[in-house]
Amino acid sequence: MRYFVQQGDCLSSIAKHFGFGDWRTIYEHPGNSAFRQLRPNPNLIFPNDELFIPELSPRQDPASTGAKHKFVLSGVHA
């Protein structure tokens, strides 16, 4: 999917909006190689910049029923 940066966006907010825990998932995707050449500093993006948003693939962890499991959410603080 293609996304055009809006005023006030940052890569972290775009990633969060689309369900990603880390902005690098979008920025470093091969579909954004032209964007990375245009914007080598990921902190400087501008309205109307075009980004490719990859599909979100849900993670599945095996866990048996009837037992306690602890899942830890990891991510990058913006």
Jmol script that loads the backbone (N, CA, C; Angstrom):
load data "model"
ATOM      1  N   MET A   1       0.838  -1.173   0.000  1.00  0.00           N
ATOM      2  CA  MET A   1       0.000   0.000   0.000  1.00  0.00           C
ATOM      3  C   MET A   1       0.886   1.239   0.000  1.00  0.00           C
ATOM      4  N   ARG A   2       0.446   2.245  -0.656  1.00  0.00           N
ATOM      5  CA  ARG A   2       1.177   3.515  -0.707  1.00  0.00           C
ATOM      6  C   ARG A   2       0.545   4.491   0.283  1.00  0.00           C
ATOM      7  N   TYR A   3       1.407   5.262   0.945  1.00  0.00           N
ATOM      8  CA  TYR A   3       0.945   6.269   1.902  1.00  0.00           C
ATOM      9  C   TYR A   3       1.680   7.558   1.607  1.00  0.00           C
ATOM     10  N   PHE A   4       0.958   8.660   1.600  1.00  0.00           N
ATOM     11  CA  PHE A   4       1.559   9.973   1.405  1.00  0.00           C
ATOM     12  C   PHE A   4       1.620  10.677   2.746  1.00  0.00           C
ATOM     13  N   VAL A   5       2.811  11.103   3.120  1.00  0.00           N
ATOM     14  CA  VAL A   5       3.046  11.759   4.402  1.00  0.00           C
ATOM     15  C   VAL A   5       2.181  13.006   4.506  1.00  0.00           C
ATOM     16  N   GLN A   6       1.564  13.162   5.669  1.00  0.00           N
ATOM     17  CA  GLN A   6       0.719  14.326   5.966  1.00  0.00           C
ATOM     18  C   GLN A   6       1.473  15.276   6.908  1.00  0.00           C
ATOM     19  N   GLN A   7       1.057  16.504   6.953  1.00  0.00           N
ATOM     20  CA  GLN A   7       1.628  17.484   7.875  1.00  0.00           C
ATOM     21  C   GLN A   7       1.525  16.942   9.300  1.00  0.00           C
ATOM     22  N   GLY A   8       2.616  16.957  10.045  1.00  0.00           N
ATOM     23  CA  GLY A   8       2.625  16.493  11.431  1.00  0.00           C
ATOM     24  C   GLY A   8       3.009  15.035  11.593  1.00  0.00           C
ATOM     25  N   ASP A   9       3.127  14.282  10.496  1.00  0.00           N
ATOM     26  CA  ASP A   9       3.532  12.875  10.564  1.00  0.00           C
ATOM     27  C   ASP A   9       5.012  12.751  10.896  1.00  0.00           C
ATOM     28  N   CYS A  10       5.358  11.650  11.517  1.00  0.00           N
ATOM     29  CA  CYS A  10       6.739  11.209  11.650  1.00  0.00           C
ATOM     30  C   CYS A  10       6.706   9.709  11.401  1.00  0.00           C
ATOM     31  N   LEU A  11       7.851   9.106  11.160  1.00  0.00           N
ATOM     32  CA  LEU A  11       7.858   7.675  10.859  1.00  0.00           C
ATOM     33  C   LEU A  11       7.304   6.851  12.019  1.00  0.00           C
ATOM     34  N   SER A  12       7.547   7.281  13.246  1.00  0.00           N
ATOM     35  CA  SER A  12       7.014   6.552  14.404  1.00  0.00           C
ATOM     36  C   SER A  12       5.494   6.590  14.439  1.00  0.00           C
ATOM     37  N   SER A  13       4.910   7.748  14.171  1.00  0.00           N
ATOM     38  CA  SER A  13       3.446   7.847  14.199  1.00  0.00           C
ATOM     39  C   SER A  13       2.818   7.079  13.037  1.00  0.00           C
ATOM     40  N   ILE A  14       3.474   7.077  11.885  1.00  0.00           N
ATOM     41  CA  ILE A  14       2.966   6.318  10.738  1.00  0.00           C
ATOM     42  C   ILE A  14       3.023   4.820  11.054  1.00  0.00           C
ATOM     43  N   ALA A  15       4.138   4.376  11.608  1.00  0.00           N
ATOM     44  CA  ALA A  15       4.277   2.959  11.963  1.00  0.00           C
ATOM     45  C   ALA A  15       3.215   2.556  12.986  1.00  0.00           C
ATOM     46  N   LYS A  16       3.001   3.382  13.986  1.00  0.00           N
ATOM     47  CA  LYS A  16       1.994   3.078  15.005  1.00  0.00           C
ATOM     48  C   LYS A  16       0.599   3.020  14.386  1.00  0.00           C
ATOM     49  N   HIS A  17       0.297   3.942  13.501  1.00  0.00           N
ATOM     50  CA  HIS A  17      -1.010   3.990  12.842  1.00  0.00           C
ATOM     51  C   HIS A  17      -1.299   2.696  12.076  1.00  0.00           C
ATOM     52  N   PHE A  18      -0.263   2.126  11.466  1.00  0.00           N
ATOM     53  CA  PHE A  18      -0.445   0.912  10.680  1.00  0.00           C
ATOM     54  C   PHE A  18      -0.156  -0.366  11.473  1.00  0.00           C
ATOM     55  N   GLY A  19       0.101  -0.240  12.779  1.00  0.00           N
ATOM     56  CA  GLY A  19       0.238  -1.410  13.644  1.00  0.00           C
ATOM     57  C   GLY A  19       1.641  -1.956  13.798  1.00  0.00           C
ATOM     58  N   PHE A  20       2.649  -1.209  13.390  1.00  0.00           N
ATOM     59  CA  PHE A  20       4.032  -1.653  13.533  1.00  0.00           C
ATOM     60  C   PHE A  20       4.626  -1.104  14.820  1.00  0.00           C
ATOM     61  N   GLY A  21       5.440  -1.900  15.482  1.00  0.00           N
ATOM     62  CA  GLY A  21       6.062  -1.480  16.730  1.00  0.00           C
ATOM     63  C   GLY A  21       7.333  -0.671  16.529  1.00  0.00           C
ATOM     64  N   ASP A  22       7.880  -0.714  15.326  1.00  0.00           N
ATOM     65  CA  ASP A  22       9.156  -0.056  15.062  1.00  0.00           C
ATOM     66  C   ASP A  22       9.085   0.623  13.690  1.00  0.00           C
ATOM     67  N   TRP A  23       9.437   1.885  13.622  1.00  0.00           N
ATOM     68  CA  TRP A  23       9.386   2.636  12.369  1.00  0.00           C
ATOM     69  C   TRP A  23      10.363   2.091  11.338  1.00  0.00           C
ATOM     70  N   ARG A  24      11.413   1.406  11.804  1.00  0.00           N
ATOM     71  CA  ARG A  24      12.424   0.871  10.889  1.00  0.00           C
ATOM     72  C   ARG A  24      11.840  -0.184   9.943  1.00  0.00           C
ATOM     73  N   THR A  25      10.768  -0.855  10.385  1.00  0.00           N
ATOM     74  CA  THR A  25      10.113  -1.854   9.537  1.00  0.00           C
ATOM     75  C   THR A  25       9.643  -1.217   8.239  1.00  0.00           C
ATOM     76  N   ILE A  26       9.148  -0.014   8.319  1.00  0.00           N
ATOM     77  CA  ILE A  26       8.689   0.701   7.123  1.00  0.00           C
ATOM     78  C   ILE A  26       9.879   1.336   6.397  1.00  0.00           C
ATOM     79  N   TYR A  27      10.697   2.064   7.122  1.00  0.00           N
ATOM     80  CA  TYR A  27      11.801   2.809   6.507  1.00  0.00           C
ATOM     81  C   TYR A  27      12.787   1.893   5.786  1.00  0.00           C
ATOM     82  N   GLU A  28      13.090   0.738   6.361  1.00  0.00           N
ATOM     83  CA  GLU A  28      14.102  -0.156   5.798  1.00  0.00           C
ATOM     84  C   GLU A  28      13.528  -1.181   4.823  1.00  0.00           C
ATOM     85  N   HIS A  29      12.229  -1.145   4.557  1.00  0.00           N
ATOM     86  CA  HIS A  29      11.622  -2.083   3.617  1.00  0.00           C
ATOM     87  C   HIS A  29      12.170  -1.810   2.216  1.00  0.00           C
ATOM     88  N   PRO A  30      12.450  -2.879   1.441  1.00  0.00           N
ATOM     89  CA  PRO A  30      12.977  -2.680   0.081  1.00  0.00           C
ATOM     90  C   PRO A  30      12.085  -1.808  -0.811  1.00  0.00           C
ATOM     91  N   GLY A  31      10.795  -1.784  -0.541  1.00  0.00           N
ATOM     92  CA  GLY A  31       9.888  -0.945  -1.318  1.00  0.00           C
ATOM     93  C   GLY A  31      10.095   0.537  -1.091  1.00  0.00           C
ATOM     94  N   ASN A  32      10.894   0.901  -0.096  1.00  0.00           N
ATOM     95  CA  ASN A  32      11.167   2.307   0.209  1.00  0.00           C
ATOM     96  C   ASN A  32      12.610   2.703  -0.089  1.00  0.00           C
ATOM     97  N   SER A  33      13.272   1.967  -0.973  1.00  0.00           N
ATOM     98  CA  SER A  33      14.670   2.292  -1.283  1.00  0.00           C
ATOM     99  C   SER A  33      14.800   3.679  -1.916  1.00  0.00           C
ATOM    100  N   ALA A  34      13.884   4.040  -2.807  1.00  0.00           N
ATOM    101  CA  ALA A  34      13.936   5.382  -3.415  1.00  0.00           C
ATOM    102  C   ALA A  34      13.683   6.458  -2.367  1.00  0.00           C
ATOM    103  N   PHE A  35      12.785   6.179  -1.431  1.00  0.00           N
ATOM    104  CA  PHE A  35      12.511   7.128  -0.349  1.00  0.00           C
ATOM    105  C   PHE A  35      13.755   7.323   0.516  1.00  0.00           C
ATOM    106  N   ARG A  36      14.454   6.223   0.823  1.00  0.00           N
ATOM    107  CA  ARG A  36      15.672   6.329   1.650  1.00  0.00           C
ATOM    108  C   ARG A  36      16.750   7.141   0.940  1.00  0.00           C
ATOM    109  N   GLN A  37      16.831   7.025  -0.384  1.00  0.00           N
ATOM    110  CA  GLN A  37      17.806   7.839  -1.130  1.00  0.00           C
ATOM    111  C   GLN A  37      17.418   9.314  -1.089  1.00  0.00           C
ATOM    112  N   LEU A  38      16.118   9.585  -1.190  1.00  0.00           N
ATOM    113  CA  LEU A  38      15.628  10.958  -1.136  1.00  0.00           C
ATOM    114  C   LEU A  38      15.753  11.542   0.265  1.00  0.00           C
ATOM    115  N   ARG A  39      15.478  10.723   1.270  1.00  0.00           N
ATOM    116  CA  ARG A  39      15.503  11.152   2.676  1.00  0.00           C
ATOM    117  C   ARG A  39      16.423  10.237   3.487  1.00  0.00           C
ATOM    118  N   PRO A  40      17.751  10.430   3.383  1.00  0.00           N
ATOM    119  CA  PRO A  40      18.679   9.568   4.127  1.00  0.00           C
ATOM    120  C   PRO A  40      18.592   9.755   5.647  1.00  0.00           C
ATOM    121  N   ASN A  41      18.063  10.882   6.079  1.00  0.00           N
ATOM    122  CA  ASN A  41      17.844  11.112   7.505  1.00  0.00           C
ATOM    123  C   ASN A  41      16.367  10.818   7.795  1.00  0.00           C
ATOM    124  N   PRO A  42      16.056   9.705   8.489  1.00  0.00           N
ATOM    125  CA  PRO A  42      14.655   9.352   8.715  1.00  0.00           C
ATOM    126  C   PRO A  42      13.904  10.340   9.601  1.00  0.00           C
ATOM    127  N   ASN A  43      14.610  11.257  10.226  1.00  0.00           N
ATOM    128  CA  ASN A  43      13.947  12.272  11.056  1.00  0.00           C
ATOM    129  C   ASN A  43      13.448  13.456  10.238  1.00  0.00           C
ATOM    130  N   LEU A  44      13.822  13.510   8.965  1.00  0.00           N
ATOM    131  CA  LEU A  44      13.399  14.611   8.099  1.00  0.00           C
ATOM    132  C   LEU A  44      12.549  14.060   6.965  1.00  0.00           C
ATOM    133  N   ILE A  45      11.245  14.068   7.178  1.00  0.00           N
ATOM    134  CA  ILE A  45      10.311  13.690   6.121  1.00  0.00           C
ATOM    135  C   ILE A  45       9.378  14.880   5.907  1.00  0.00           C
ATOM    136  N   PHE A  46       8.774  14.932   4.725  1.00  0.00           N
ATOM    137  CA  PHE A  46       7.974  16.097   4.375  1.00  0.00           C
ATOM    138  C   PHE A  46       6.610  15.686   3.834  1.00  0.00           C
ATOM    139  N   PRO A  47       5.617  16.562   3.984  1.00  0.00           N
ATOM    140  CA  PRO A  47       4.301  16.265   3.418  1.00  0.00           C
ATOM    141  C   PRO A  47       4.408  15.906   1.936  1.00  0.00           C
ATOM    142  N   ASN A  48       3.605  14.950   1.547  1.00  0.00           N
ATOM    143  CA  ASN A  48       3.532  14.412   0.188  1.00  0.00           C
ATOM    144  C   ASN A  48       4.669  13.460  -0.168  1.00  0.00           C
ATOM    145  N   ASP A  49       5.622  13.211   0.745  1.00  0.00           N
ATOM    146  CA  ASP A  49       6.572  12.126   0.509  1.00  0.00           C
ATOM    147  C   ASP A  49       5.772  10.831   0.431  1.00  0.00           C
ATOM    148  N   GLU A  50       6.171   9.954  -0.476  1.00  0.00           N
ATOM    149  CA  GLU A  50       5.443   8.701  -0.684  1.00  0.00           C
ATOM    150  C   GLU A  50       6.193   7.549  -0.033  1.00  0.00           C
ATOM    151  N   LEU A  51       5.469   6.780   0.784  1.00  0.00           N
ATOM    152  CA  LEU A  51       6.029   5.618   1.462  1.00  0.00           C
ATOM    153  C   LEU A  51       5.284   4.358   1.059  1.00  0.00           C
ATOM    154  N   PHE A  52       6.008   3.269   0.987  1.00  0.00           N
ATOM    155  CA  PHE A  52       5.366   1.965   0.809  1.00  0.00           C
ATOM    156  C   PHE A  52       5.145   1.384   2.200  1.00  0.00           C
ATOM    157  N   ILE A  53       3.918   0.975   2.482  1.00  0.00           N
ATOM    158  CA  ILE A  53       3.594   0.366   3.769  1.00  0.00           C
ATOM    159  C   ILE A  53       3.422  -1.136   3.531  1.00  0.00           C
ATOM    160  N   PRO A  54       4.321  -1.953   4.092  1.00  0.00           N
ATOM    161  CA  PRO A  54       4.191  -3.400   3.888  1.00  0.00           C
ATOM    162  C   PRO A  54       2.985  -3.949   4.651  1.00  0.00           C
ATOM    163  N   GLU A  55       2.551  -5.133   4.244  1.00  0.00           N
ATOM    164  CA  GLU A  55       1.449  -5.771   4.950  1.00  0.00           C
ATOM    165  C   GLU A  55       1.914  -6.179   6.341  1.00  0.00           C
ATOM    166  N   LEU A  56       1.033  -6.029   7.277  1.00  0.00           N
ATOM    167  CA  LEU A  56       1.315  -6.419   8.656  1.00  0.00           C
ATOM    168  C   LEU A  56       1.050  -7.910   8.779  1.00  0.00           C
ATOM    169  N   SER A  57       2.077  -8.657   9.141  1.00  0.00           N
ATOM    170  CA  SER A  57       1.883 -10.093   9.318  1.00  0.00           C
ATOM    171  C   SER A  57       1.807 -10.394  10.812  1.00  0.00           C
ATOM    172  N   PRO A  58       0.680 -10.925  11.249  1.00  0.00           N
ATOM    173  CA  PRO A  58       0.529 -11.194  12.678  1.00  0.00           C
ATOM    174  C   PRO A  58       1.504 -12.266  13.154  1.00  0.00           C
ATOM    175  N   ARG A  59       1.964 -12.091  14.347  1.00  0.00           N
ATOM    176  CA  ARG A  59       2.891 -13.042  14.941  1.00  0.00           C
ATOM    177  C   ARG A  59       2.096 -14.074  15.727  1.00  0.00           C
ATOM    178  N   GLN A  60       2.512 -15.319  15.609  1.00  0.00           N
ATOM    179  CA  GLN A  60       1.861 -16.373  16.364  1.00  0.00           C
ATOM    180  C   GLN A  60       2.920 -17.103  17.178  1.00  0.00           C
ATOM    181  N   ASP A  61       2.685 -17.192  18.474  1.00  0.00           N
ATOM    182  CA  ASP A  61       3.573 -17.920  19.363  1.00  0.00           C
ATOM    183  C   ASP A  61       2.822 -19.120  19.917  1.00  0.00           C
ATOM    184  N   PRO A  62       3.427 -20.295  19.835  1.00  0.00           N
ATOM    185  CA  PRO A  62       2.750 -21.464  20.385  1.00  0.00           C
ATOM    186  C   PRO A  62       2.658 -21.378  21.904  1.00  0.00           C
ATOM    187  N   ALA A  63       1.490 -21.692  22.422  1.00  0.00           N
ATOM    188  CA  ALA A  63       1.280 -21.681  23.873  1.00  0.00           C
ATOM    189  C   ALA A  63       0.178 -22.685  24.196  1.00  0.00           C
ATOM    190  N   SER A  64       0.427 -23.498  25.168  1.00  0.00           N
ATOM    191  CA  SER A  64      -0.558 -24.516  25.522  1.00  0.00           C
ATOM    192  C   SER A  64      -1.691 -23.894  26.335  1.00  0.00           C
ATOM    193  N   THR A  65      -2.860 -24.475  26.188  1.00  0.00           N
ATOM    194  CA  THR A  65      -4.002 -23.985  26.950  1.00  0.00           C
ATOM    195  C   THR A  65      -3.926 -24.506  28.376  1.00  0.00           C
ATOM    196  N   GLY A  66      -4.538 -23.781  29.287  1.00  0.00           N
ATOM    197  CA  GLY A  66      -4.560 -24.197  30.684  1.00  0.00           C
ATOM    198  C   GLY A  66      -3.286 -23.900  31.443  1.00  0.00           C
ATOM    199  N   ALA A  67      -2.367 -23.167  30.850  1.00  0.00           N
ATOM    200  CA  ALA A  67      -1.113 -22.818  31.518  1.00  0.00           C
ATOM    201  C   ALA A  67      -0.939 -21.303  31.470  1.00  0.00           C
ATOM    202  N   LYS A  68      -0.103 -20.788  32.370  1.00  0.00           N
ATOM    203  CA  LYS A  68       0.200 -19.354  32.367  1.00  0.00           C
ATOM    204  C   LYS A  68       1.364 -19.091  31.433  1.00  0.00           C
ATOM    205  N   HIS A  69       1.246 -18.005  30.693  1.00  0.00           N
ATOM    206  CA  HIS A  69       2.310 -17.605  29.775  1.00  0.00           C
ATOM    207  C   HIS A  69       2.541 -16.110  29.932  1.00  0.00           C
ATOM    208  N   LYS A  70       3.795 -15.723  29.813  1.00  0.00           N
ATOM    209  CA  LYS A  70       4.138 -14.307  29.910  1.00  0.00           C
ATOM    210  C   LYS A  70       4.680 -13.862  28.555  1.00  0.00           C
ATOM    211  N   PHE A  71       4.005 -12.882  27.962  1.00  0.00           N
ATOM    212  CA  PHE A  71       4.439 -12.317  26.697  1.00  0.00           C
ATOM    213  C   PHE A  71       4.911 -10.894  26.958  1.00  0.00           C
ATOM    214  N   VAL A  72       6.051 -10.554  26.404  1.00  0.00           N
ATOM    215  CA  VAL A  72       6.628  -9.230  26.607  1.00  0.00           C
ATOM    216  C   VAL A  72       6.622  -8.511  25.263  1.00  0.00           C
ATOM    217  N   LEU A  73       6.006  -7.345  25.259  1.00  0.00           N
ATOM    218  CA  LEU A  73       5.959  -6.511  24.076  1.00  0.00           C
ATOM    219  C   LEU A  73       7.216  -5.675  24.016  1.00  0.00           C
ATOM    220  N   SER A  74       7.933  -5.793  22.911  1.00  0.00           N
ATOM    221  CA  SER A  74       9.149  -4.991  22.760  1.00  0.00           C
ATOM    222  C   SER A  74       8.919  -3.987  21.640  1.00  0.00           C
ATOM    223  N   GLY A  75       9.577  -2.891  21.737  1.00  0.00           N
ATOM    224  CA  GLY A  75       9.453  -1.860  20.725  1.00  0.00           C
ATOM    225  C   GLY A  75      10.478  -0.779  20.972  1.00  0.00           C
ATOM    226  N   VAL A  76      10.508   0.169  20.098  1.00  0.00           N
ATOM    227  CA  VAL A  76      11.445   1.270  20.190  1.00  0.00           C
ATOM    228  C   VAL A  76      10.690   2.496  20.674  1.00  0.00           C
ATOM    229  N   HIS A  77      11.203   3.145  21.702  1.00  0.00           N
ATOM    230  CA  HIS A  77      10.580   4.368  22.192  1.00  0.00           C
ATOM    231  C   HIS A  77      10.965   5.519  21.285  1.00  0.00           C
ATOM    232  N   ALA A  78       9.974   6.255  20.870  1.00  0.00           N
ATOM    233  CA  ALA A  78      10.225   7.387  19.971  1.00  0.00           C
ATOM    234  C   ALA A  78      10.487   8.645  20.775  1.00  0.00           C
TER     235      ALA A  78
END
end "model"
wireframe off; spacefill off
backbone 0.3
color backbone group
